[in-house]
Amino acid sequence: MVRCRLGAAAVALGCLLVMAGGSPTGAAERPVGGVDVSVLRAAAGTGRVRVIVELRLGPNASTRTIRTTQRNVVGGALGTAVWARRESGTEPHALSLMSITPAFAATVSAAELDRLAAHPKVRGITRDGLSRPMGGGLSAPN
């Protein structure tokens, strides 16, 4: 799981914040799913950052429950128009819904990231993108 790989980095960053006198007390400052939201907010800067949002649901959640929760979180944090225009191709968040996994991906601003982090149904937020395999990766055959 991505959370395991990022966990050590998040812990190290948290220690640095504490040593520097920072205290992440607000909902948008607290680590969400092992990732410090302030790191993602900094990545967004004045623009947007692509993230994967993991939802807080039980292990046996039905696809209907997953879809309903996706709609509620997207509507609450990003606005109901985002959900309504998700398949039109004109929606700037480039919303991608996971059909079986309780998660979705979206391109969000720093303010939207804060609203997602504060939502009670959000379990984790990670930056979306390619990553390198752990342990040196694969080597080409000779």
N, C-alpha and C positions, 0 to 999 in steps of 0.2 A: 504494500500500500504506500502511496506517496507520502502519507503522514509520517511513516517511519523514517524515510530518508530525510525529510525536512525537520524532523523532531529535534535532532542534535543542533542543527543550525538555529532553530527557534529558541532552544534553551540557551545557546551561547549568546544570541542577540538579547534575550531577556536579561541575562547576567550583566551584559554590557550596559543595558539601560539602567539597571539598578545601581551599578557602580558609578554611572554618570549622573545619578541623582534623579533619573526619570522614573515616574511612577505611572504605569498604564492603568488608570482607574476607570476611565469612561468605557462604555460598551464598544465604541469603535477602536479603542486602544487595546482591549483585552485580546489575547491570542484566541483565535477561532479555529478549532480543529488542529491545534499545534502550529499554526502560522500566525505570526504577528501582523495584524492588518495594517499597521503603520508602514511596513515594508512594501506591501502592495500599493498603499496610497502613494508612497514616494515614487513607485514605478509608474503610476498613473500620471503624476505631476499635474499639469494643467490639461492633460489630454485624457486618454482612456487606457485601460489595461484589460486584457482578456483573462478571465478567471473561470474556474470550475467551482460551482457551489454545491456542496454536499448537504442534503437535507436530513433532518433529525426525524427518522421514522423507524418503526420496529422492523425486525429482520424478516417478517412475513407480510410486509405491506403489499397490498394488491396493486396492480397497475392503475386502477381507478384512484386509489388513495394517493399514489405517487403523483399522478397527473393533477389531482385536486390540490395537493400541497404545492406543486410547482406553480400552478396558477395563482394560489394565494400569496406565495412568497414573491413571485415576479410582480404581481399587481401591487402588493404592499410596498415593496422596496423600489421598484423601477417604474411603476405606474400601470394602470389598467390598459392604456393604449398600446403598450409594448406587447401585452398578451394578445390583444385583438389584431395587431398587425404582424404577428410573428411569422406568418407564412407568405407575406406579400412581397418580400424582398426589398422593401423600402424602410425597414425598421433598423435604426442605427446600432442597436445592441447586438445584432447578429445572434439572436437567441437560438441555442441548440438544446433541445430537450433530450434527456436520456429516457428511453422508453421502459427499461426494466430497472435500471439503477436509480435510486432516489437522488438525482442530481440534475444540474443543467449547466451549460456554459453560456457566458455572456460577456460582451465588451462593455465595461462600466467606467464611469467617472469616479473620482475620489469620494464625492458626496454619496453617490449610489452605493459604493463599496461600504461606506459607513452605515447606511441603512440596512444593507444585507447583513453586515456583522452584528447589528443590534436585533435582528429578527430572531424570535425564539425558536423558529423551526429550522434555522441554519446551524448545521453541525460543524461544517468546515468550509474554508475558502482557500483555494490554492491557485497559483498562477498557472494558466494554461500555456502549453507550448511543448516543444520537443525537449527531451532530456537525454543525457547520455546513460548508457547502461552502467550499472554498478560493477566494480571489479575489473575494469579494464576492457570490457566488451569482447567482441568476437574477433578472431584473427582470420585473415584470408587463407584459403588452402594453398599449399605450395604446388 
